[in-house]
């Protein structure tokens, strides 16, 4: 799953080398913390948060298939 999140984020940004995904496992939940370059933050969030919402939807769909729960947090 971490590779999937990283793949999606790198496809959106101008500086793929600055993409960092941290995975924290909890009680039946996986939390992904996404960090990108400051210039690319707007690209990941998108207009009115549409891109971020789409990313979260894709990640939740993949997590449902894996019978777990996933949360995406985009850090500044």
PDB file of N, H, CA, C and O in Angstrom:
ATOM      1  N   UNK A   1       0.813  -1.198   0.000  1.00  0.00           N
ATOM      2  CA  UNK A   1       0.000   0.000   0.000  1.00  0.00           C
ATOM      3  C   UNK A   1       0.858   1.265   0.000  1.00  0.00           C
ATOM      4  O   UNK A   1       0.524   2.245  -0.666  1.00  0.00           O
ATOM      5  N   UNK A   2       1.952   1.243   0.739  1.00  0.00           N
ATOM      6  H   UNK A   2       2.223   0.447   1.280  1.00  0.00           H
ATOM      7  CA  UNK A   2       2.815   2.417   0.810  1.00  0.00           C
ATOM      8  C   UNK A   2       3.357   2.764  -0.572  1.00  0.00           C
ATOM      9  O   UNK A   2       3.446   3.936  -0.936  1.00  0.00           O
ATOM     10  N   UNK A   3       3.718   1.740  -1.338  1.00  0.00           N
ATOM     11  H   UNK A   3       3.646   0.787  -1.043  1.00  0.00           H
ATOM     12  CA  UNK A   3       4.226   1.963  -2.690  1.00  0.00           C
ATOM     13  C   UNK A   3       3.154   2.573  -3.587  1.00  0.00           C
ATOM     14  O   UNK A   3       3.456   3.404  -4.444  1.00  0.00           O
ATOM     15  N   UNK A   4       1.913   2.165  -3.393  1.00  0.00           N
ATOM     16  H   UNK A   4       1.668   1.491  -2.697  1.00  0.00           H
ATOM     17  CA  UNK A   4       0.796   2.693  -4.163  1.00  0.00           C
ATOM     18  C   UNK A   4       0.595   4.185  -3.882  1.00  0.00           C
ATOM     19  O   UNK A   4       0.397   4.973  -4.807  1.00  0.00           O
ATOM     20  N   UNK A   5       0.646   4.566  -2.618  1.00  0.00           N
ATOM     21  H   UNK A   5       0.807   3.926  -1.867  1.00  0.00           H
ATOM     22  CA  UNK A   5       0.498   5.973  -2.234  1.00  0.00           C
ATOM     23  C   UNK A   5       1.639   6.794  -2.816  1.00  0.00           C
ATOM     24  O   UNK A   5       1.426   7.887  -3.340  1.00  0.00           O
ATOM     25  N   UNK A   6       2.836   6.264  -2.719  1.00  0.00           N
ATOM     26  H   UNK A   6       3.009   5.376  -2.293  1.00  0.00           H
ATOM     27  CA  UNK A   6       4.015   6.951  -3.250  1.00  0.00           C
ATOM     28  C   UNK A   6       3.919   7.105  -4.768  1.00  0.00           C
ATOM     29  O   UNK A   6       4.261   8.156  -5.309  1.00  0.00           O
ATOM     30  N   UNK A   7       3.458   6.072  -5.446  1.00  0.00           N
ATOM     31  H   UNK A   7       3.180   5.218  -5.006  1.00  0.00           H
ATOM     32  CA  UNK A   7       3.295   6.104  -6.902  1.00  0.00           C
ATOM     33  C   UNK A   7       2.293   7.183  -7.310  1.00  0.00           C
ATOM     34  O   UNK A   7       2.545   7.945  -8.244  1.00  0.00           O
ATOM     35  N   UNK A   8       1.168   7.248  -6.619  1.00  0.00           N
ATOM     36  H   UNK A   8       0.963   6.630  -5.860  1.00  0.00           H
ATOM     37  CA  UNK A   8       0.152   8.244  -6.936  1.00  0.00           C
ATOM     38  C   UNK A   8       0.676   9.661  -6.722  1.00  0.00           C
ATOM     39  O   UNK A   8       0.460  10.542  -7.555  1.00  0.00           O
ATOM     40  N   UNK A   9       1.364   9.876  -5.606  1.00  0.00           N
ATOM     41  H   UNK A   9       1.540   9.161  -4.929  1.00  0.00           H
ATOM     42  CA  UNK A   9       1.869  11.211  -5.286  1.00  0.00           C
ATOM     43  C   UNK A   9       2.959  11.650  -6.269  1.00  0.00           C
ATOM     44  O   UNK A   9       2.985  12.804  -6.697  1.00  0.00           O
ATOM     45  N   UNK A  10       3.842  10.740  -6.619  1.00  0.00           N
ATOM     46  H   UNK A  10       3.821   9.803  -6.272  1.00  0.00           H
ATOM     47  CA  UNK A  10       4.921  11.095  -7.546  1.00  0.00           C
ATOM     48  C   UNK A  10       4.390  11.440  -8.931  1.00  0.00           C
ATOM     49  O   UNK A  10       5.019  12.204  -9.664  1.00  0.00           O
ATOM     50  N   UNK A  11       3.249  10.889  -9.292  1.00  0.00           N
ATOM     51  H   UNK A  11       2.738  10.269  -8.697  1.00  0.00           H
ATOM     52  CA  UNK A  11       2.642  11.204 -10.577  1.00  0.00           C
ATOM     53  C   UNK A  11       2.041  12.597 -10.626  1.00  0.00           C
ATOM     54  O   UNK A  11       1.787  13.119 -11.712  1.00  0.00           O
ATOM     55  N   UNK A  12       1.814  13.199  -9.496  1.00  0.00           N
ATOM     56  H   UNK A  12       2.020  12.775  -8.614  1.00  0.00           H
ATOM     57  CA  UNK A  12       1.180  14.516  -9.443  1.00  0.00           C
ATOM     58  C   UNK A  12       2.157  15.677  -9.320  1.00  0.00           C
ATOM     59  O   UNK A  12       1.844  16.791  -9.741  1.00  0.00           O
ATOM     60  N   UNK A  13       3.317  15.441  -8.758  1.00  0.00           N
ATOM     61  H   UNK A  13       3.572  14.537  -8.416  1.00  0.00           H
ATOM     62  CA  UNK A  13       4.216  16.537  -8.392  1.00  0.00           C
ATOM     63  C   UNK A  13       5.297  16.799  -9.430  1.00  0.00           C
ATOM     64  O   UNK A  13       5.557  15.971 -10.303  1.00  0.00           O
ATOM     65  N   UNK A  14       5.927  17.977  -9.317  1.00  0.00           N
ATOM     66  H   UNK A  14       5.716  18.650  -8.607  1.00  0.00           H
ATOM     67  CA  UNK A  14       7.026  18.342 -10.201  1.00  0.00           C
ATOM     68  C   UNK A  14       8.351  17.777  -9.709  1.00  0.00           C
ATOM     69  O   UNK A  14       9.248  17.499 -10.506  1.00  0.00           O
ATOM     70  N   UNK A  15       8.472  17.608  -8.401  1.00  0.00           N
ATOM     71  H   UNK A  15       7.743  17.834  -7.754  1.00  0.00           H
ATOM     72  CA  UNK A  15       9.707  17.113  -7.789  1.00  0.00           C
ATOM     73  C   UNK A  15       9.448  15.771  -7.107  1.00  0.00           C
ATOM     74  O   UNK A  15       9.231  15.735  -5.896  1.00  0.00           O
ATOM     75  N   UNK A  16       9.465  14.657  -7.866  1.00  0.00           N
ATOM     76  H   UNK A  16       9.641  14.687  -8.850  1.00  0.00           H
ATOM     77  CA  UNK A  16       9.162  13.355  -7.272  1.00  0.00           C
ATOM     78  C   UNK A  16      10.171  12.908  -6.218  1.00  0.00           C
ATOM     79  O   UNK A  16       9.854  12.054  -5.390  1.00  0.00           O
ATOM     80  N   UNK A  17      11.364  13.463  -6.235  1.00  0.00           N
ATOM     81  H   UNK A  17      11.621  14.157  -6.908  1.00  0.00           H
ATOM     82  CA  UNK A  17      12.377  13.098  -5.254  1.00  0.00           C
ATOM     83  C   UNK A  17      12.047  13.582  -3.847  1.00  0.00           C
ATOM     84  O   UNK A  17      12.570  13.052  -2.867  1.00  0.00           O
ATOM     85  N   UNK A  18      11.186  14.580  -3.746  1.00  0.00           N
ATOM     86  H   UNK A  18      10.761  15.011  -4.542  1.00  0.00           H
ATOM     87  CA  UNK A  18      10.844  15.146  -2.446  1.00  0.00           C
ATOM     88  C   UNK A  18       9.646  14.452  -1.801  1.00  0.00           C
ATOM     89  O   UNK A  18       9.257  14.803  -0.687  1.00  0.00           O
ATOM     90  N   UNK A  19       9.059  13.476  -2.482  1.00  0.00           N
ATOM     91  H   UNK A  19       9.374  13.190  -3.387  1.00  0.00           H
ATOM     92  CA  UNK A  19       7.892  12.777  -1.944  1.00  0.00           C
ATOM     93  C   UNK A  19       8.342  11.783  -0.877  1.00  0.00           C
ATOM     94  O   UNK A  19       9.187  10.924  -1.129  1.00  0.00           O
ATOM     95  N   UNK A  20       7.766  11.912   0.313  1.00  0.00           N
ATOM     96  H   UNK A  20       7.079  12.610   0.517  1.00  0.00           H
ATOM     97  CA  UNK A  20       8.067  11.008   1.424  1.00  0.00           C
ATOM     98  C   UNK A  20       6.741  10.499   1.981  1.00  0.00           C
ATOM     99  O   UNK A  20       5.847  11.278   2.310  1.00  0.00           O
ATOM    100  N   UNK A  21       6.633   9.168   2.080  1.00  0.00           N
ATOM    101  H   UNK A  21       7.360   8.535   1.813  1.00  0.00           H
ATOM    102  CA  UNK A  21       5.435   8.559   2.645  1.00  0.00           C
ATOM    103  C   UNK A  21       5.846   7.753   3.872  1.00  0.00           C
ATOM    104  O   UNK A  21       6.689   6.859   3.791  1.00  0.00           O
ATOM    105  N   UNK A  22       5.240   8.082   5.002  1.00  0.00           N
ATOM    106  H   UNK A  22       4.556   8.808   5.067  1.00  0.00           H
ATOM    107  CA  UNK A  22       5.475   7.326   6.230  1.00  0.00           C
ATOM    108  C   UNK A  22       4.227   6.526   6.539  1.00  0.00           C
ATOM    109  O   UNK A  22       3.110   7.032   6.433  1.00  0.00           O
ATOM    110  N   UNK A  23       4.419   5.282   6.919  1.00  0.00           N
ATOM    111  H   UNK A  23       5.326   4.870   7.005  1.00  0.00           H
ATOM    112  CA  UNK A  23       3.302   4.386   7.215  1.00  0.00           C
ATOM    113  C   UNK A  23       3.299   4.058   8.700  1.00  0.00           C
ATOM    114  O   UNK A  23       4.297   3.594   9.251  1.00  0.00           O
ATOM    115  N   UNK A  24       2.161   4.306   9.336  1.00  0.00           N
ATOM    116  H   UNK A  24       1.350   4.683   8.888  1.00  0.00           H
ATOM    117  CA  UNK A  24       2.012   3.980  10.750  1.00  0.00           C
ATOM    118  C   UNK A  24       0.823   3.041  10.884  1.00  0.00           C
ATOM    119  O   UNK A  24      -0.278   3.341  10.422  1.00  0.00           O
ATOM    120  N   UNK A  25       1.059   1.906  11.519  1.00  0.00           N
ATOM    121  H   UNK A  25       1.953   1.662  11.894  1.00  0.00           H
ATOM    122  CA  UNK A  25      -0.001   0.917  11.676  1.00  0.00           C
ATOM    123  C   UNK A  25      -0.607   1.031  13.062  1.00  0.00           C
ATOM    124  O   UNK A  25       0.098   1.148  14.064  1.00  0.00           O
ATOM    125  N   UNK A  26      -1.924   0.996  13.094  1.00  0.00           N
ATOM    126  H   UNK A  26      -2.497   0.901  12.280  1.00  0.00           H
ATOM    127  CA  UNK A  26      -2.640   1.052  14.353  1.00  0.00           C
ATOM    128  C   UNK A  26      -3.504  -0.184  14.507  1.00  0.00           C
ATOM    129  O   UNK A  26      -3.184  -1.246  13.973  1.00  0.00           O
ATOM    130  N   UNK A  27      -4.568  -0.046  15.216  1.00  0.00           N
ATOM    131  H   UNK A  27      -4.828   0.817  15.649  1.00  0.00           H
ATOM    132  CA  UNK A  27      -5.478  -1.144  15.478  1.00  0.00           C
ATOM    133  C   UNK A  27      -6.414  -1.338  14.277  1.00  0.00           C
ATOM    134  O   UNK A  27      -7.518  -0.795  14.251  1.00  0.00           O
ATOM    135  N   UNK A  28      -5.970  -2.104  13.298  1.00  0.00           N
ATOM    136  H   UNK A  28      -5.072  -2.545  13.319  1.00  0.00           H
ATOM    137  CA  UNK A  28      -6.776  -2.356  12.104  1.00  0.00           C
ATOM    138  C   UNK A  28      -6.798  -1.185  11.139  1.00  0.00           C
ATOM    139  O   UNK A  28      -7.575  -1.191  10.184  1.00  0.00           O
ATOM    140  N   UNK A  29      -5.962  -0.180  11.367  1.00  0.00           N
ATOM    141  H   UNK A  29      -5.331  -0.174  12.142  1.00  0.00           H
ATOM    142  CA  UNK A  29      -5.925   1.016  10.523  1.00  0.00           C
ATOM    143  C   UNK A  29      -4.482   1.336  10.156  1.00  0.00           C
ATOM    144  O   UNK A  29      -3.566   1.195  10.966  1.00  0.00           O
ATOM    145  N   UNK A  30      -4.310   1.764   8.928  1.00  0.00           N
ATOM    146  H   UNK A  30      -5.054   1.878   8.269  1.00  0.00           H
ATOM    147  CA  UNK A  30      -3.002   2.216   8.465  1.00  0.00           C
ATOM    148  C   UNK A  30      -3.111   3.710   8.176  1.00  0.00           C
ATOM    149  O   UNK A  30      -4.007   4.147   7.454  1.00  0.00           O
ATOM    150  N   UNK A  31      -2.195   4.485   8.743  1.00  0.00           N
ATOM    151  H   UNK A  31      -1.467   4.129   9.329  1.00  0.00           H
ATOM    152  CA  UNK A  31      -2.176   5.921   8.499  1.00  0.00           C
ATOM    153  C   UNK A  31      -0.960   6.233   7.641  1.00  0.00           C
ATOM    154  O   UNK A  31       0.169   5.895   7.999  1.00  0.00           O
ATOM    155  N   UNK A  32      -1.197   6.877   6.511  1.00  0.00           N
ATOM    156  H   UNK A  32      -2.114   7.152   6.220  1.00  0.00           H
ATOM    157  CA  UNK A  32      -0.124   7.295   5.619  1.00  0.00           C
ATOM    158  C   UNK A  32       0.061   8.792   5.757  1.00  0.00           C
ATOM    159  O   UNK A  32      -0.885   9.561   5.588  1.00  0.00           O
ATOM    160  N   UNK A  33       1.286   9.207   6.066  1.00  0.00           N
ATOM    161  H   UNK A  33       2.055   8.582   6.204  1.00  0.00           H
ATOM    162  CA  UNK A  33       1.627  10.625   6.148  1.00  0.00           C
ATOM    163  C   UNK A  33       2.418  10.987   4.901  1.00  0.00           C
ATOM    164  O   UNK A  33       3.515  10.474   4.679  1.00  0.00           O
ATOM    165  N   UNK A  34       1.856  11.868   4.094  1.00  0.00           N
ATOM    166  H   UNK A  34       0.965  12.285   4.274  1.00  0.00           H
ATOM    167  CA  UNK A  34       2.464  12.264   2.819  1.00  0.00           C
ATOM    168  C   UNK A  34       3.088  13.642   2.962  1.00  0.00           C
ATOM    169  O   UNK A  34       2.430  14.597   3.376  1.00  0.00           O
ATOM    170  N   UNK A  35       4.365  13.732   2.614  1.00  0.00           N
ATOM    171  H   UNK A  35       4.899  12.957   2.278  1.00  0.00           H
ATOM    172  CA  UNK A  35       5.078  15.003   2.626  1.00  0.00           C
ATOM    173  C   UNK A  35       5.634  15.243   1.230  1.00  0.00           C
ATOM    174  O   UNK A  35       6.265  14.361   0.647  1.00  0.00           O
ATOM    175  N   UNK A  36       5.399  16.439   0.695  1.00  0.00           N
ATOM    176  H   UNK A  36       4.886  17.155   1.169  1.00  0.00           H
ATOM    177  CA  UNK A  36       5.907  16.815  -0.625  1.00  0.00           C
ATOM    178  C   UNK A  36       6.624  18.152  -0.508  1.00  0.00           C
ATOM    179  O   UNK A  36       6.593  18.794   0.542  1.00  0.00           O
ATOM    180  N   UNK A  37       7.269  18.568  -1.595  1.00  0.00           N
ATOM    181  H   UNK A  37       7.293  18.047  -2.449  1.00  0.00           H
ATOM    182  CA  UNK A  37       7.941  19.867  -1.611  1.00  0.00           C
ATOM    183  C   UNK A  37       6.890  20.972  -1.445  1.00  0.00           C
ATOM    184  O   UNK A  37       5.755  20.819  -1.897  1.00  0.00           O
ATOM    185  N   UNK A  38       7.260  22.074  -0.804  1.00  0.00           N
ATOM    186  H   UNK A  38       8.181  22.198  -0.437  1.00  0.00           H
ATOM    187  CA  UNK A  38       6.288  23.167  -0.588  1.00  0.00           C
ATOM    188  C   UNK A  38       5.638  23.673  -1.872  1.00  0.00           C
ATOM    189  O   UNK A  38       4.468  24.055  -1.861  1.00  0.00           O
ATOM    190  N   UNK A  39       6.381  23.682  -2.975  1.00  0.00           N
ATOM    191  H   UNK A  39       7.332  23.372  -2.984  1.00  0.00           H
ATOM    192  CA  UNK A  39       5.824  24.149  -4.249  1.00  0.00           C
ATOM    193  C   UNK A  39       4.785  23.182  -4.807  1.00  0.00           C
ATOM    194  O   UNK A  39       3.922  23.589  -5.585  1.00  0.00           O
ATOM    195  N   UNK A  40       4.852  21.922  -4.425  1.00  0.00           N
ATOM    196  H   UNK A  40       5.553  21.592  -3.793  1.00  0.00           H
ATOM    197  CA  UNK A  40       3.951  20.907  -4.955  1.00  0.00           C
ATOM    198  C   UNK A  40       2.735  20.650  -4.069  1.00  0.00           C
ATOM    199  O   UNK A  40       1.867  19.852  -4.424  1.00  0.00           O
ATOM    200  N   UNK A  41       2.670  21.308  -2.940  1.00  0.00           N
ATOM    201  H   UNK A  41       3.375  21.956  -2.651  1.00  0.00           H
ATOM    202  CA  UNK A  41       1.571  21.062  -2.002  1.00  0.00           C
ATOM    203  C   UNK A  41       0.213  21.375  -2.634  1.00  0.00           C
ATOM    204  O   UNK A  41      -0.754  20.642  -2.424  1.00  0.00           O
ATOM    205  N   UNK A  42       0.140  22.447  -3.396  1.00  0.00           N
ATOM    206  H   UNK A  42       0.925  23.042  -3.566  1.00  0.00           H
ATOM    207  CA  UNK A  42      -1.104  22.816  -4.063  1.00  0.00           C
ATOM    208  C   UNK A  42      -1.531  21.801  -5.102  1.00  0.00           C
ATOM    209  O   UNK A  42      -2.725  21.589  -5.312  1.00  0.00           O
ATOM    210  N   UNK A  43      -0.568  21.173  -5.751  1.00  0.00           N
ATOM    211  H   UNK A  43       0.402  21.345  -5.580  1.00  0.00           H
ATOM    212  CA  UNK A  43      -0.892  20.159  -6.758  1.00  0.00           C
ATOM    213  C   UNK A  43      -1.485  18.911  -6.122  1.00  0.00           C
ATOM    214  O   UNK A  43      -2.368  18.274  -6.696  1.00  0.00           O
ATOM    215  N   UNK A  44      -1.006  18.568  -4.951  1.00  0.00           N
ATOM    216  H   UNK A  44      -0.289  19.085  -4.484  1.00  0.00           H
ATOM    217  CA  UNK A  44      -1.500  17.373  -4.260  1.00  0.00           C
ATOM    218  C   UNK A  44      -2.875  17.627  -3.650  1.00  0.00           C
ATOM    219  O   UNK A  44      -3.717  16.729  -3.617  1.00  0.00           O
ATOM    220  N   UNK A  45      -3.101  18.838  -3.172  1.00  0.00           N
ATOM    221  H   UNK A  45      -2.417  19.566  -3.199  1.00  0.00           H
ATOM    222  CA  UNK A  45      -4.389  19.156  -2.567  1.00  0.00           C
ATOM    223  C   UNK A  45      -5.427  19.449  -3.649  1.00  0.00           C
ATOM    224  O   UNK A  45      -6.563  18.983  -3.561  1.00  0.00           O
ATOM    225  N   UNK A  46      -5.048  20.210  -4.658  1.00  0.00           N
ATOM    226  H   UNK A  46      -4.126  20.588  -4.730  1.00  0.00           H
ATOM    227  CA  UNK A  46      -5.953  20.511  -5.752  1.00  0.00           C
ATOM    228  C   UNK A  46      -6.944  21.614  -5.414  1.00  0.00           C
ATOM    229  O   UNK A  46      -7.000  22.105  -4.286  1.00  0.00           O
ATOM    230  N   UNK A  47      -7.715  21.984  -6.413  1.00  0.00           N
ATOM    231  H   UNK A  47      -7.669  21.585  -7.328  1.00  0.00           H
ATOM    232  CA  UNK A  47      -8.706  23.042  -6.244  1.00  0.00           C
ATOM    233  C   UNK A  47      -9.823  22.565  -5.330  1.00  0.00           C
ATOM    234  O   UNK A  47     -10.471  21.552  -5.594  1.00  0.00           O
ATOM    235  N   UNK A  48     -10.038  23.311  -4.251  1.00  0.00           N
ATOM    236  H   UNK A  48      -9.511  24.134  -4.037  1.00  0.00           H
ATOM    237  CA  UNK A  48     -11.050  22.988  -3.235  1.00  0.00           C
ATOM    238  C   UNK A  48     -10.871  21.582  -2.667  1.00  0.00           C
ATOM    239  O   UNK A  48     -11.835  20.979  -2.194  1.00  0.00           O
ATOM    240  N   UNK A  49      -9.637  21.053  -2.710  1.00  0.00           N
ATOM    241  H   UNK A  49      -8.854  21.543  -3.094  1.00  0.00           H
ATOM    242  CA  UNK A  49      -9.348  19.750  -2.119  1.00  0.00           C
ATOM    243  C   UNK A  49      -9.793  18.558  -2.944  1.00  0.00           C
ATOM    244  O   UNK A  49      -9.854  17.439  -2.435  1.00  0.00           O
ATOM    245  N   UNK A  50     -10.099  18.781  -4.195  1.00  0.00           N
ATOM    246  H   UNK A  50     -10.050  19.690  -4.609  1.00  0.00           H
ATOM    247  CA  UNK A  50     -10.612  17.683  -5.035  1.00  0.00           C
ATOM    248  C   UNK A  50      -9.576  16.596  -5.283  1.00  0.00           C
ATOM    249  O   UNK A  50      -9.906  15.411  -5.250  1.00  0.00           O
ATOM    250  N   UNK A  51      -8.336  16.980  -5.528  1.00  0.00           N
ATOM    251  H   UNK A  51      -8.068  17.943  -5.554  1.00  0.00           H
ATOM    252  CA  UNK A  51      -7.297  15.985  -5.779  1.00  0.00           C
ATOM    253  C   UNK A  51      -7.016  15.175  -4.520  1.00  0.00           C
ATOM    254  O   UNK A  51      -6.851  13.957  -4.585  1.00  0.00           O
ATOM    255  N   UNK A  52      -6.963  15.847  -3.382  1.00  0.00           N
ATOM    256  H   UNK A  52      -7.097  16.836  -3.329  1.00  0.00           H
ATOM    257  CA  UNK A  52      -6.738  15.146  -2.107  1.00  0.00           C
ATOM    258  C   UNK A  52      -7.887  14.182  -1.829  1.00  0.00           C
ATOM    259  O   UNK A  52      -7.663  13.066  -1.360  1.00  0.00           O
ATOM    260  N   UNK A  53      -9.103  14.605  -2.115  1.00  0.00           N
ATOM    261  H   UNK A  53      -9.284  15.512  -2.496  1.00  0.00           H
ATOM    262  CA  UNK A  53     -10.267  13.739  -1.893  1.00  0.00           C
ATOM    263  C   UNK A  53     -10.205  12.517  -2.818  1.00  0.00           C
ATOM    264  O   UNK A  53     -10.545  11.406  -2.411  1.00  0.00           O
ATOM    265  N   UNK A  54      -9.772  12.731  -4.053  1.00  0.00           N
ATOM    266  H   UNK A  54      -9.496  13.634  -4.383  1.00  0.00           H
ATOM    267  CA  UNK A  54      -9.640  11.623  -4.999  1.00  0.00           C
ATOM    268  C   UNK A  54      -8.559  10.639  -4.552  1.00  0.00           C
ATOM    269  O   UNK A  54      -8.741   9.426  -4.654  1.00  0.00           O
ATOM    270  N   UNK A  55      -7.436  11.161  -4.056  1.00  0.00           N
ATOM    271  H   UNK A  55      -7.288  12.147  -3.973  1.00  0.00           H
ATOM    272  CA  UNK A  55      -6.371  10.300  -3.538  1.00  0.00           C
ATOM    273  C   UNK A  55      -6.880   9.462  -2.372  1.00  0.00           C
ATOM    274  O   UNK A  55      -6.630   8.259  -2.300  1.00  0.00           O
ATOM    275  N   UNK A  56      -7.592  10.110  -1.465  1.00  0.00           N
ATOM    276  H   UNK A  56      -7.795  11.087  -1.523  1.00  0.00           H
ATOM    277  CA  UNK A  56      -8.129   9.388  -0.303  1.00  0.00           C
ATOM    278  C   UNK A  56      -9.118   8.313  -0.723  1.00  0.00           C
ATOM    279  O   UNK A  56      -9.147   7.231  -0.136  1.00  0.00           O
ATOM    280  N   UNK A  57      -9.923   8.600  -1.728  1.00  0.00           N
ATOM    281  H   UNK A  57      -9.900   9.479  -2.205  1.00  0.00           H
ATOM    282  CA  UNK A  57     -10.887   7.617  -2.218  1.00  0.00           C
ATOM    283  C   UNK A  57     -10.179   6.408  -2.801  1.00  0.00           C
ATOM    284  O   UNK A  57     -10.568   5.273  -2.526  1.00  0.00           O
ATOM    285  N   UNK A  58      -9.143   6.631  -3.603  1.00  0.00           N
ATOM    286  H   UNK A  58      -8.826   7.553  -3.827  1.00  0.00           H
ATOM    287  CA  UNK A  58      -8.385   5.522  -4.185  1.00  0.00           C
ATOM    288  C   UNK A  58      -7.712   4.677  -3.107  1.00  0.00           C
ATOM    289  O   UNK A  58      -7.714   3.448  -3.181  1.00  0.00           O
ATOM    290  N   UNK A  59      -7.146   5.332  -2.122  1.00  0.00           N
ATOM    291  H   UNK A  59      -7.144   6.330  -2.062  1.00  0.00           H
ATOM    292  CA  UNK A  59      -6.454   4.617  -1.047  1.00  0.00           C
ATOM    293  C   UNK A  59      -7.448   3.818  -0.208  1.00  0.00           C
ATOM    294  O   UNK A  59      -7.166   2.686   0.186  1.00  0.00           O
ATOM    295  N   UNK A  60      -8.604   4.407   0.064  1.00  0.00           N
ATOM    296  H   UNK A  60      -8.833   5.326  -0.256  1.00  0.00           H
ATOM    297  CA  UNK A  60      -9.625   3.679   0.819  1.00  0.00           C
ATOM    298  C   UNK A  60     -10.151   2.477   0.047  1.00  0.00           C
ATOM    299  O   UNK A  60     -10.443   1.437   0.637  1.00  0.00           O
ATOM    300  N   UNK A  61     -10.274   2.616  -1.275  1.00  0.00           N
ATOM    301  H   UNK A  61     -10.037   3.461  -1.754  1.00  0.00           H
ATOM    302  CA  UNK A  61     -10.731   1.493  -2.092  1.00  0.00           C
ATOM    303  C   UNK A  61      -9.715   0.354  -2.071  1.00  0.00           C
ATOM    304  O   UNK A  61     -10.089  -0.814  -1.958  1.00  0.00           O
ATOM    305  N   UNK A  62      -8.438   0.694  -2.179  1.00  0.00           N
ATOM    306  H   UNK A  62      -8.135   1.642  -2.271  1.00  0.00           H
ATOM    307  CA  UNK A  62      -7.394  -0.330  -2.124  1.00  0.00           C
ATOM    308  C   UNK A  62      -7.341  -0.981  -0.745  1.00  0.00           C
ATOM    309  O   UNK A  62      -7.101  -2.183  -0.632  1.00  0.00           O
ATOM    310  N   UNK A  63      -7.564  -0.196   0.294  1.00  0.00           N
ATOM    311  H   UNK A  63      -7.759   0.780   0.203  1.00  0.00           H
ATOM    312  CA  UNK A  63      -7.546  -0.734   1.651  1.00  0.00           C
ATOM    313  C   UNK A  63      -8.739  -1.657   1.885  1.00  0.00           C
ATOM    314  O   UNK A  63      -8.614  -2.683   2.553  1.00  0.00           O
ATOM    315  N   UNK A  64      -9.876  -1.296   1.343  1.00  0.00           N
ATOM    316  H   UNK A  64      -9.978  -0.463   0.800  1.00  0.00           H
ATOM    317  CA  UNK A  64     -11.061  -2.145   1.479  1.00  0.00           C
ATOM    318  C   UNK A  64     -10.833  -3.487   0.816  1.00  0.00           C
ATOM    319  O   UNK A  64     -11.250  -4.523   1.333  1.00  0.00           O
ATOM    320  N   UNK A  65     -10.176  -3.467  -0.317  1.00  0.00           N
ATOM    321  H   UNK A  65      -9.837  -2.626  -0.737  1.00  0.00           H
ATOM    322  CA  UNK A  65      -9.858  -4.714  -1.011  1.00  0.00           C
ATOM    323  C   UNK A  65      -8.917  -5.580  -0.169  1.00  0.00           C
ATOM    324  O   UNK A  65      -8.998  -6.808  -0.195  1.00  0.00           O
ATOM    325  N   UNK A  66      -8.026  -4.922   0.577  1.00  0.00           N
ATOM    326  H   UNK A  66      -7.961  -3.925   0.599  1.00  0.00           H
ATOM    327  CA  UNK A  66      -7.089  -5.636   1.452  1.00  0.00           C
ATOM    328  C   UNK A  66      -7.686  -5.905   2.833  1.00  0.00           C
ATOM    329  O   UNK A  66      -6.997  -6.395   3.728  1.00  0.00           O
ATOM    330  N   UNK A  67      -8.959  -5.585   3.000  1.00  0.00           N
ATOM    331  H   UNK A  67      -9.519  -5.188   2.273  1.00  0.00           H
ATOM    332  CA  UNK A  67      -9.698  -5.809   4.250  1.00  0.00           C
ATOM    333  C   UNK A  67      -9.067  -5.096   5.449  1.00  0.00           C
ATOM    334  O   UNK A  67      -8.885  -5.673   6.521  1.00  0.00           O
ATOM    335  N   UNK A  68      -8.743  -3.829   5.226  1.00  0.00           N
ATOM    336  H   UNK A  68      -8.891  -3.360   4.354  1.00  0.00           H
ATOM    337  CA  UNK A  68      -8.220  -2.985   6.286  1.00  0.00           C
ATOM    338  C   UNK A  68      -8.770  -1.582   6.089  1.00  0.00           C
ATOM    339  O   UNK A  68      -9.574  -1.352   5.186  1.00  0.00           O
ATOM    340  N   UNK A  69      -8.350  -0.653   6.915  1.00  0.00           N
ATOM    341  H   UNK A  69      -7.697  -0.839   7.649  1.00  0.00           H
ATOM    342  CA  UNK A  69      -8.786   0.731   6.812  1.00  0.00           C
ATOM    343  C   UNK A  69      -7.550   1.600   6.655  1.00  0.00           C
ATOM    344  O   UNK A  69      -6.539   1.370   7.318  1.00  0.00           O
ATOM    345  N   UNK A  70      -7.625   2.607   5.772  1.00  0.00           N
ATOM    346  H   UNK A  70      -8.446   2.794   5.233  1.00  0.00           H
ATOM    347  CA  UNK A  70      -6.469   3.470   5.528  1.00  0.00           C
ATOM    348  C   UNK A  70      -6.880   4.929   5.587  1.00  0.00           C
ATOM    349  O   UNK A  70      -7.976   5.304   5.170  1.00  0.00           O
ATOM    350  N   UNK A  71      -5.974   5.745   6.114  1.00  0.00           N
ATOM    351  H   UNK A  71      -5.084   5.441   6.452  1.00  0.00           H
ATOM    352  CA  UNK A  71      -6.184   7.183   6.216  1.00  0.00           C
ATOM    353  C   UNK A  71      -4.969   7.868   5.610  1.00  0.00           C
ATOM    354  O   UNK A  71      -3.830   7.480   5.871  1.00  0.00           O
ATOM    355  N   UNK A  72      -5.218   8.889   4.799  1.00  0.00           N
ATOM    356  H   UNK A  72      -6.142   9.205   4.586  1.00  0.00           H
ATOM    357  CA  UNK A  72      -4.136   9.676   4.198  1.00  0.00           C
ATOM    358  C   UNK A  72      -4.105  11.048   4.847  1.00  0.00           C
ATOM    359  O   UNK A  72      -5.111  11.756   4.866  1.00  0.00           O
ATOM    360  N   UNK A  73      -2.954  11.419   5.377  1.00  0.00           N
ATOM    361  H   UNK A  73      -2.137  10.844   5.361  1.00  0.00           H
ATOM    362  CA  UNK A  73      -2.737  12.755   5.934  1.00  0.00           C
ATOM    363  C   UNK A  73      -1.672  13.441   5.100  1.00  0.00           C
ATOM    364  O   UNK A  73      -0.580  12.910   4.897  1.00  0.00           O
ATOM    365  N   UNK A  74      -2.006  14.624   4.622  1.00  0.00           N
ATOM    366  H   UNK A  74      -2.893  15.056   4.786  1.00  0.00           H
ATOM    367  CA  UNK A  74      -1.057  15.403   3.824  1.00  0.00           C
ATOM    368  C   UNK A  74      -0.449  16.447   4.752  1.00  0.00           C
ATOM    369  O   UNK A  74      -1.155  17.309   5.275  1.00  0.00           O
ATOM    370  N   UNK A  75       0.852  16.367   4.950  1.00  0.00           N
ATOM    371  H   UNK A  75       1.425  15.667   4.525  1.00  0.00           H
ATOM    372  CA  UNK A  75       1.553  17.271   5.877  1.00  0.00           C
ATOM    373  C   UNK A  75       2.196  18.425   5.125  1.00  0.00           C
ATOM    374  O   UNK A  75       2.613  18.281   3.976  1.00  0.00           O
ATOM    375  N   UNK A  76       2.271  19.594   5.804  1.00  0.00           N
ATOM    376  H   UNK A  76       1.933  19.712   6.738  1.00  0.00           H
ATOM    377  CA  UNK A  76       2.918  20.756   5.198  1.00  0.00           C
ATOM    378  C   UNK A  76       4.406  20.617   5.298  1.00  0.00           C
ATOM    379  O   UNK A  76       5.140  21.495   4.844  1.00  0.00           O
TER     380      UNK A  76
END
